Amino acid sequence: MKVGTDAVLLGAWADVSLTNNILDVGTGTGVIAIMLAQRCNAKIVAIEIDNASYLQAIENVAHCPWRDLITLRKISFQEFQAESTLRFDLIICNPPYFINSLKTGNHTRNLARHNDSLSHNDLIIGANKLLSDTGKLCTIMPNDEGSVFIAEAAGKGLFCISKTNVRTIPHAPVKRILMEFSKLPAPCHENTINIGRGNHEEYPEKYKLLTKDFYLKF
């Protein structure tokens, strides 16, 4: 599977300050775990349910300079949260987000994009259990799904304290929402980032500053 813009945005945006241990839920090819290992010295547990993605993550992590910080497990989030006694300073998830929509014939792609395998409710309940008292959950979703998730999470004791709206170009509809949740309610800090460019234009400076450590072209 290709490295998507969502994963790069989330891996670059998530706050890793004061984190000693991180859980990457649905690591896919391992890109977010590797990005976070590049950004901090926290121990990272990365879990993945799809076998092909898990094998790709093993290969990618084995060839990265920060492999000693990353532990990979082939396990579902539901199974992991049921058995784990660990508590995490950061849980990060680029989740499957399509609900009741048409699927392709590609099983791996369906797992990555449709929320049959990881519902909003499962993610919220599991994060509530596995987060430390001051821990954070960071995720990215399309605008509509993200708004629903914020409301659902608040009803179960996880509060959105930071939110970045992602647009392709200024004044375009919001394409994605980057969200940070805490068990401790606080005013939500909100801003916007544009990630696209028009004809013959440079990428927006804010986007380049966020992702420059991960894109060779920046």
SERO-4910 file (N, C-alpha, C, O; in steps of 0.05 Angstrom, whole numbers):
BEGIN
 pado doro    nc1    nc2    nc3   cac1   cac2   cac3    cc1    cc2    cc3    oc1    oc2    oc3
  Met    A     17    -24      0      0      0      0     17     25      0     39     25     12
  Lys    A      8     46    -13     23     70    -15     22     86     11      4     82     27
  Val    A     42    103     15     42    122     37     23    145     31     27    159     11
  Gly    A      2    148     47    -18    169     41    -12    195     54      3    197     74
  Thr    A    -24    216     44    -21    243     55    -32    244     84    -20    257    101
  Asp    A    -54    230     89    -65    230    116    -45    220    137    -41    232    158
  Ala    A    -31    198    130    -11    187    149     12    206    154     20    210    177
  Val    A     21    219    133     44    238    136     35    262    152     50    271    169
  Leu    A     11    273    147      1    295    162     -1    288    192      8    303    209
  Leu    A    -13    265    198    -17    257    226     10    252    239     14    261    262
  Gly    A     28    238    226     54    232    238     71    257    243     86    258    263
  Ala    A     67    278    226     82    303    230     69    321    250     82    336    264
  Trp    A     42    320    252     26    338    268     24    330    298     24    348    315
  Ala    A     23    305    303     18    296    331     39    306    350     63    306    344
  Asp    A     30    315    373     48    326    394     62    303    409     49    287    422
  Val    A     89    301    406    103    280    419    120    290    443    136    275    454
  Ser    A    115    314    451    129    324    474    120    310    499     96    303    502
  Leu    A    138    304    517    133    291    543    120    263    539    104    254    556
  Thr    A    127    250    517    117    222    513    140    202    517    161    205    506
  Asn    A    134    182    533    153    160    538    144    135    524    161    118    517
  Asn    A    118    131    519    109    108    505     85    115    488     68    130    496
  Ile    A     85    103    464     65    109    443     53     83    433     67     63    429
  Leu    A     27     84    427     13     62    414      4     72    386    -11     91    385
  Asp    A     13     58    365      4     65    338    -17     43    330     -9     20    326
  Val    A    -42     51    327    -64     33    322    -68     31    292    -74     51    279
  Gly    A    -65      7    281    -68      3    252    -45     15    237    -49     32    220
  Thr    A    -21      6    243      3     19    233      6     17    203     21     32    191
  Gly    A     -8     -2    190     -6     -5    161     23    -13    154     33    -34    164
  Thr    A     36      3    137     63     -3    129     84      7    149    108      5    145
  Gly    A     74     19    171     93     28    192    102     56    190    119     65    206
  Val    A     91     71    171    101     98    166     98    117    189    117    132    196
  Ile    A     75    116    203     71    135    225     90    127    249    101    145    261
  Ala    A     92    102    255    110     93    276    139    102    270    153    111    289
  Ile    A    148     99    246    175    108    238    178    138    240    198    147    250
  Met    A    158    153    232    159    182    234    161    191    263    177    209    270
  Leu    A    145    178    281    146    186    309    172    178    322    183    193    339
  Ala    A    183    155    314    210    147    324    231    167    315    250    172    330
  Gln    A    228    179    292    246    199    282    244    225    298    264    239    301
  Arg    A    220    230    309    215    255    323    220    254    353    223    275    365
  Cys    A    221    231    365    225    229    394    238    203    402    243    186    385
  Asn    A    243    200    427    256    175    437    237    157    452    246    139    466
  Ala    A    211    160    448    192    143    461    193    115    451    200    110    427
  Lys    A    185     96    468    181     68    459    154     66    445    134     77    455
  Ile    A    153     54    422    129     53    406    120     24    401    136      7    392
  Val    A     95     19    408     82     -7    401     64     -1    377     47     16    378
  Ala    A     69    -15    355     53    -11    331     38    -37    325     50    -58    322
  Ile    A     11    -35    323     -5    -60    319    -19    -58    292    -26    -37    282
  Glu    A    -22    -82    279    -35    -83    253    -49   -110    251    -38   -131    259
  Ile    A    -73   -110    239    -89   -135    237    -85   -149    210    -87   -173    208
  Asp    A    -79   -133    189    -76   -144    162    -48   -156    158    -28   -143    163
  Asn    A    -47   -181    149    -22   -195    148     -3   -183    127     21   -180    133
  Ala    A    -13   -175    104      5   -164     83     17   -137     92     41   -132     88
  Ser    A      1   -121    105     11    -95    116     31   -100    138     51    -86    140
  Tyr    A     24   -119    155     42   -125    178     70   -134    168     90   -125    178
  Leu    A     70   -151    147     96   -160    136    111   -137    124    136   -136    126
  Gln    A     97   -119    110    110    -95     99    121    -77    121    143    -66    118
  Ala    A    106    -75    143    116    -58    165    141    -70    177    160    -56    184
  Ile    A    142    -97    180    166   -110    191    190   -103    173    211    -96    184
  Glu    A    186   -105    147    209    -99    129    217    -69    131    241    -63    132
  Asn    A    198    -51    131    204    -23    132    218    -15    158    237      0    158
  Val    A    207    -25    181    219    -19    207    248    -30    208    266    -17    219
  Ala    A    252    -54    198    278    -67    199    299    -51    185    323    -52    191
  His    A    291    -35    165    310    -19    149    312     10    157    325     26    144
  Cys    A    298     17    179    299     45    188    319     49    211    323     29    226
  Pro    A    331     72    215    351     76    236    339     75    264    355     73    283
  Trp    A    313     76    267    301     78    294    286     52    301    268     52    318
  Arg    A    295     30    289    281      4    292    280     -5    321    262    -19    329
  Asp    A    301      2    337    301     -7    365    280      5    382    274     -4    404
  Leu    A    267     27    373    246     40    388    218     28    382    199     34    397
  Ile    A    216     11    362    190      3    352    186    -27    356    203    -43    348
  Thr    A    164    -34    368    156    -62    371    130    -66    355    110    -52    359
  Leu    A    131    -86    336    108    -91    319     93   -116    329    105   -136    338
  Arg    A     66   -115    328     49   -138    336     26   -141    316     14   -121    308
  Lys    A     21   -165    308     -2   -171    290    -25   -178    309    -27   -201    318
  Ile    A    -42   -159    314    -64   -162    332    -84   -140    327    -77   -118    319
  Ser    A   -109   -145    332   -129   -124    330   -128   -106    354   -118   -114    375
  Phe    A   -138    -82    350   -139    -63    373   -157    -73    395   -151    -70    419
  Gln    A   -179    -86    388   -198    -97    408   -184   -118    425   -187   -118    449
  Glu    A   -169   -136    412   -155   -156    427   -133   -144    444   -129   -151    467
  Phe    A   -118   -125    433    -96   -112    447   -106    -98    472    -95   -101    494
  Gln    A   -127    -82    470   -137    -67    493   -148    -85    514   -148    -79    538
  Ala    A   -158   -109    506   -170   -127    526   -148   -141    542   -153   -148    566
  Glu    A   -124   -145    530   -103   -159    544    -82   -142    557    -68   -151    575
  Ser    A    -79   -117    547    -57   -100    555    -61    -88    583    -82    -79    590
  Thr    A    -39    -87    598    -38    -72    623    -22    -47    621    -18    -32    640
  Leu    A    -12    -41    597      4    -17    592    -13      8    591    -37      6    584
  Arg    A     -2     31    597    -15     56    594      3     74    577     27     75    581
  Phe    A     -9     88    559      6    103    539      3    133    541    -19    143    548
  Asp    A     24    147    536     24    177    536     11    187    511     -1    209    510
  Leu    A     13    171    489      1    179    464     -9    154    450      5    135    447
  Ile    A    -34    155    441    -45    136    422    -51    150    396    -64    171    396
  Ile    A    -40    139    374    -44    152    348    -57    132    329    -50    109    329
  Cys    A    -76    142    313    -91    124    296    -99    139    271   -113    159    272
  Asn    A    -91    128    248   -102    137    222   -123    116    215   -117     96    202
  Pro    A   -148    121    224   -167     99    225   -182     94    198   -183    112    181
  Pro    A   -193     70    196   -212     66    174   -237     84    179   -246     85    202
  Tyr    A   -248     97    159   -268    117    165   -294    114    149   -314    126    156
  Phe    A   -294     98    127   -318     95    112   -339     79    127   -332     57    137
  Ile    A   -364     88    129   -385     75    143   -407     67    123   -418     85    109
  Asn    A   -413     41    121   -435     32    104   -432     41     75   -452     49     62
  Ser    A   -407     41     65   -403     49     37   -393     25     20   -386      4     31
  Leu    A   -394     28     -6   -387      6    -24   -357     -1    -21   -340     17    -17
  Lys    A   -351    -27    -22   -324    -36    -19   -312    -46    -45   -327    -52    -64
  Thr    A   -286    -47    -46   -272    -57    -69   -268    -87    -65   -276    -98    -45
  Gly    A   -256   -100    -85   -249   -128    -82   -223   -133    -68   -214   -156    -64
  Asn    A   -210   -111    -59   -184   -113    -46   -188   -114    -16   -195    -94     -4
  His    A   -183   -137     -4   -188   -140     25   -170   -121     42   -180   -109     61
  Thr    A   -145   -119     35   -127   -102     50   -136    -73     49   -136    -59     69
  Arg    A   -144    -64     25   -154    -36     22   -180    -32     38   -184    -10     50
  Asn    A   -197    -51     38   -222    -49     53   -217    -47     83   -230    -30     96
  Leu    A   -198    -63     93   -191    -61    122   -181    -33    129   -187    -23    150
  Ala    A   -165    -22    111   -153      4    117   -173     27    115   -169     48    128
  Arg    A   -195     24     99   -212     47     93   -240     45    105   -253     65    109
  His    A   -249     21    111   -276     17    121   -275     10    151   -258     -6    159
  Asn    A   -294     20    167   -292     18    196   -304     -7    207   -310     -8    231
  Asp    A   -309    -27    190   -320    -53    201   -301    -64    222   -310    -76    242
  Ser    A   -275    -62    218   -255    -74    236   -248    -57    260   -237    -67    279
  Leu    A   -255    -31    259   -249    -13    281   -269     10    281   -266     30    267
  Ser    A   -290      7    297   -311     27    298   -302     51    315   -283     49    330
  His    A   -316     73    312   -311     96    329   -313     88    359   -296     95    375
  Asn    A   -334     73    365   -338     65    393   -315     48    404   -306     52    426
  Asp    A   -306     29    388   -283     12    397   -258     29    401   -244     25    421
  Leu    A   -253     48    383   -229     65    386   -231     82    411   -212     85    426
  Ile    A   -255     94    416   -258    111    439   -256     96    466   -241    104    484
  Ile    A   -270     73    467   -269     57    492   -241     47    497   -231     48    520
  Gly    A   -227     37    476   -200     26    480   -181     48    487   -163     43    504
  Ala    A   -183     71    475   -165     93    481   -169    102    510   -150    108    524
  Asn    A   -194    104    519   -199    111    546   -186     92    566   -176    101    587
  Lys    A   -186     67    560   -173     47    577   -143     49    577   -130     47    598
  Leu    A   -131     53    553   -102     50    550    -87     76    554    -63     75    558
  Leu    A   -100     99    554    -86    124    558    -80    128    588    -95    121    605
  Ser    A    -57    140    593    -50    149    620    -69    172    627    -83    182    609
  Asp    A    -69    181    652    -87    202    660    -83    228    644   -102    243    639
  Thr    A    -58    233    636    -52    257    620    -46    251    591    -36    268    576
  Gly    A    -52    226    583    -46    218    555    -65    230    535    -86    241    542
  Lys    A    -57    229    509    -71    241    488    -77    220    466    -61    202    461
  Leu    A   -100    223    453   -106    208    429   -105    227    405   -118    248    406
  Cys    A    -90    220    384    -89    236    360    -98    220    336    -91    197    333
  Thr    A   -115    232    320   -126    218    297   -133    238    275   -132    262    279
  Ile    A   -139    227    251   -147    244    228   -171    230    214   -171    206    211
  Met    A   -190    246    207   -214    236    193   -224    257    173   -217    281    175
  Pro    A   -241    248    154   -256    268    138   -273    286    156   -279    279    178
  Asn    A   -280    309    145   -294    329    161   -319    319    174   -323    322    199
  Asp    A   -337    306    159   -362    297    170   -358    276    192   -370    277    213
  Glu    A   -342    255    185   -336    234    204   -322    245    229   -328    236    252
  Gly    A   -304    264    226   -290    276    248   -308    291    267   -305    289    291
  Ser    A   -327    305    256   -346    320    273   -363    301    289   -369    306    313
  Val    A   -372    279    277   -387    258    292   -370    246    314   -379    242    336
  Phe    A   -344    240    307   -326    228    326   -322    246    350   -321    236    373
  Ile    A   -319    272    346   -314    291    368   -338    290    387   -334    290    412
  Ala    A   -362    289    377   -386    288    394   -387    261    409   -394    261    433
  Glu    A   -382    239    395   -383    213    407   -362    211    429   -367    200    451
  Ala    A   -338    220    424   -316    219    444   -323    235    469   -317    226    491
  Ala    A   -334    259    465   -341    276    488   -361    262    506   -360    264    530
  Gly    A   -380    248    494   -400    233    509   -389    210    525   -402    200    543
  Lys    A   -364    202    518   -351    180    533   -326    189    548   -310    172    556
  Gly    A   -323    215    551   -301    225    568   -275    231    555   -255    233    569
  Leu    A   -275    233    528   -250    242    514   -257    268    500   -276    269    484
  Phe    A   -242    289    505   -249    315    496   -229    326    476   -204    324    480
  Cys    A   -239    337    454   -221    348    433   -209    374    443   -224    394    448
  Ile    A   -183    375    446   -169    399    456   -153    413    435   -143    435    439
  Ser    A   -150    400    412   -135    413    390   -146    401    364   -151    377    361
  Lys    A   -150    419    344   -162    411    319   -151    428    296   -151    453    298
  Thr    A   -141    415    276   -131    429    252   -147    420    228   -148    397    221
  Asn    A   -160    440    216   -176    435    192   -157    435    168   -140    453    165
  Val    A   -159    415    151   -141    411    128   -157    417    102   -177    404     97
  Arg    A   -148    437     88   -159    444     62   -139    439     40   -115    440     45
  Thr    A   -148    434     16   -129    432     -7   -120    460    -15    -96    464    -19
  Ile    A   -138    479    -17   -131    507    -23   -149    525     -6   -170    516      4
  Pro    A   -141    550     -2   -157    569     14   -186    570      4   -191    570    -21
  His    A   -205    570     23   -233    573     17   -247    548      6   -271    547      2
  Ala    A   -231    527      2   -243    502     -7   -255    489     18   -248    496     41
  Pro    A   -274    470     14   -285    456     37   -263    441     53   -243    433     41
  Val    A   -267    438     79   -248    423     95   -248    394     87   -269    381     85
  Lys    A   -224    384     80   -222    356     70   -217    336     93   -228    314     93
  Arg    A   -200    344    112   -194    327    135   -194    343    160   -191    368    159
  Ile    A   -196    330    183   -192    343    209   -171    327    225   -175    303    229
  Leu    A   -150    340    233   -131    329    252   -141    336    280   -147    359    286
  Met    A   -142    316    298   -155    320    324   -137    308    346   -126    286    343
  Glu    A   -136    322    368   -123    313    393   -143    312    415   -157    332    420
  Phe    A   -144    290    429   -164    286    451   -149    281    477   -128    269    478
  Ser    A   -162    290    499   -152    286    526   -174    278    544   -198    283    539
  Lys    A   -167    264    566   -187    257    587   -195    282    603   -215    283    616
  Leu    A   -178    303    601   -182    327    616   -195    348    598   -182    356    578
  Pro    A   -219    358    603   -232    377    586   -216    404    586   -206    413    607
  Ala    A   -215    417    563   -201    442    560   -212    456    535   -223    442    517
  Pro    A   -210    482    533   -218    496    508   -203    484    484   -179    479    486
  Cys    A   -216    481    462   -204    469    438   -190    490    422   -202    510    414
  His    A   -164    486    418   -148    503    400   -152    495    371   -148    471    365
  Glu    A   -161    513    354   -168    506    327   -153    524    307   -151    548    310
  Asn    A   -142    511    286   -130    526    264   -135    512    238   -148    491    237
  Thr    A   -123    522    217   -127    511    190   -101    510    175    -84    528    178
  Ile    A    -97    489    159    -74    487    142    -83    480    114   -101    464    110
  Asn    A    -70    493     94    -75    486     66    -52    470     56    -28    476     61
  Ile    A    -58    448     41    -37    430     33    -33    429      3    -14    416     -7
  Gly    A    -51    442    -12    -49    440    -41    -36    465    -53    -28    484    -39
  Arg    A    -34    465    -79    -22    488    -93    -36    491   -120    -46    472   -132
  Gly    A    -39    516   -129    -50    521   -155    -29    518   -176     -6    510   -171
  Asn    A    -36    525   -200    -18    522   -223      7    540   -219      5    564   -214
  His    A     30    527   -221     56    541   -219     61    554   -192     78    572   -189
  Glu    A     46    546   -172     50    558   -145     66    538   -128     67    514   -133
  Glu    A     79    549   -108     94    533    -88     73    520    -69     51    530    -66
  Tyr    A     82    498    -56     65    488    -34     64    508    -12     83    523     -8
  Pro    A     41    510      2     39    530     24     61    527     44     69    504     51
  Glu    A     71    549     54     94    549     72     88    533     98    105    519    108
  Lys    A     64    537    108     57    523    133     58    493    130     67    479    148
  Tyr    A     49    483    107     50    454    101     79    445     98     86    423    108
  Lys    A     95    461     85    123    453     82    138    452    108    154    434    113
  Leu    A    132    471    126    145    471    152    137    447    169    153    435    183
  Leu    A    111    439    166    102    416    181    114    390    172    121    373    188
  Thr    A    118    387    146    126    361    135    154    360    123    162    340    111
  Lys    A    170    381    127    196    383    113    215    361    121    233    354    105
  Asp    A    213    350    145    231    329    154    225    302    141    240    283    145
  Phe    A    203    301    126    194    275    115    192    274     85    189    253     73
  Tyr    A    192    297     72    191    299     43    217    310     32    225    332     39
  Leu    A    229    294     14    255    303      2    251    329    -14    269    345    -16
  Lys    A    227    332    -26    223    356    -43    221    382    -27    223    403    -39
  Phe    A    218    380     -1    217    404     16    244    409     29    247    428     44
***
